[in-house]
């Protein structure tokens, strides 16, 4: 019963949210027509010197803001609508020819304008159905006690029938419940229909998708090259300032001990003891460096075991849930591990969290990693907290990162990496201590 009640509650909440979203859709759809009228007037005034250069880009930016808002609303229903616009020229200024040309030569501009009128009609229509049907059902449910309380027959229930007797009033209760149930069930479906309709106009064409893909690959390739160069510089710096310095010192100490061995055996033994200690420290630093390149625990136990070992080494209680029927390719596995490690490092340093969790799953060809904490929230990728580095690391494998961190918490970071998993039979055997 508890599970059934929870599912019913989730269904009702989803239906209510969708109905309220339909009300929002009506309000937003109303703004489409004024935007369309303003756009048409501005385009007519384009030949007027200087006026068109200034007004057309400004007006189209308003249209794009409205279209972007619709894309975000569609994405909340699970219908992904990517922004299709050409990147702005580097030297484009407001009121300049380059900005005007960038705006009017982009096919997405005209697709946005073509969507305004039908988008208003579909948004208002579907939104009205999603709102009015549940309200009509609520009216039927509330009509019975209202009629009994008023004790009169003048109150009618819409156009279905008029209530003039108690028996007829009692029939409104089950009818209203059925209509409310149907309305709440249909409301999410109406939202998705509206989202798919918007996608017809606002999503990039196949040519635009290829262009966006090329742009994305160019950016991620540059980021990957920069990240690799920075990593090589870090390894070189660690070797030069750490292990190499200790080895040089070790060589000098051993050489000095060799010089004084015959005349001062006691001093030579002290120097050799110091050399032994220095060699141990160098070995520890070298092991840390190797772990930073590719942790042995990752190769031995896989991503799940490595994340569990990492969580156990932290001063905060981190729950780890792993549902991986196999192992990703080594580069993807390494990127996922270091992304989790960087995320948990941020959790320790910045969130003031008392506990957290890491969930690893693989579904439909995507490795999903969700890291949560009960800290103060307010994480910002622009604040230099390492989140941009995580994004660049994932982008090299077409991965994405989504962040939810309201000021009062909690923080939820969702990372996704498209990849295939190897068969469990081909996985290396785990090493037990």
ABEGO torsion letter per residue (X at the ends): XAAAAAAAAAAAAAAAAAAAAAAAAAAAAAAAAAAAAAAAAAAAAAABBGAAAAAAAAAAAAAAAAAAAAAAAAAAAGBBBBBABBBBBAABBBGBAAAAAAAAABAAAAAAAAAAAAAAAAAAAAAAAAAAAAAAAAAAAAAAAAAAAAGBAABBBEAABBBABAAAAAAAAAAAAAAAAAAAAAAAAAAAAAAAAAAAAABBBAAAAAAAAAAAAAAAAAAAAAAAAAAAAAAAAAAAABAAAAAAAAAAAAAAAAAAAAABAAAAAAAAAAAAAAAAAAAAAAAAAAAAABBAAAAAAEAAAAAAAAAAABABBBBBBBBBABBBBAAAAAAAAAAAAAAAAAAAAAAGBABBBBBBBBBGGBBBBBBBBABAEGBBAAAGAGAAAAAAAAAAAGBBBBBBBBAAOBBBBBBBBBBBBBBAAABBBBBBX
